[in-house]
Amino acid sequence: GAKAIAEPVRHSTSLQYLGLWNNEIGDEATKAIAEAVPHSTSLEELVLGGYKIGDEGAKAIAEAVRNSTSLKELNLRFSELSDSAKDAVRAAWQQSGKDSGRLHIRL
C-alpha cells in the first residue's frame, strides 16, 4: 500500500511526480507519505486526490509542505478534508512561500 510507496519517495533523487487517485488509504498511510516528502530532493508534484484525509493526515501534509524544498504543486482535489484541515494546508503553503496557484484543494 501507501506505506510501501513512502520509502522509495523518501530516498528518491529523480522522482518528480507522485499521483495517487481515489484510494482509501486513511491517515496512517497519508502520514507515511507526507513524512517521506521532505526527504525527497526531486519530488515537485504530489497528488492525493479523492482521498479520505482526516485532520491528522492533513497536519502531516501541512508539515511536509513546510519542510519540503522541492515540492511545487499539491493536488488534494476531491479529497474529504475538514475546513480546519484545508486551512492548515493553505497556511503551510502560504508560509512556505509556494505559488498559491499550484495548491489545489477544492472539490
Helices and strands as residue ranges (DSSP letters): H 2-11, E 17-19, H 26-36, G 37-39, E 45-47, H 55-67, E 73-75, H 83-95, G 100-102, E 103-104
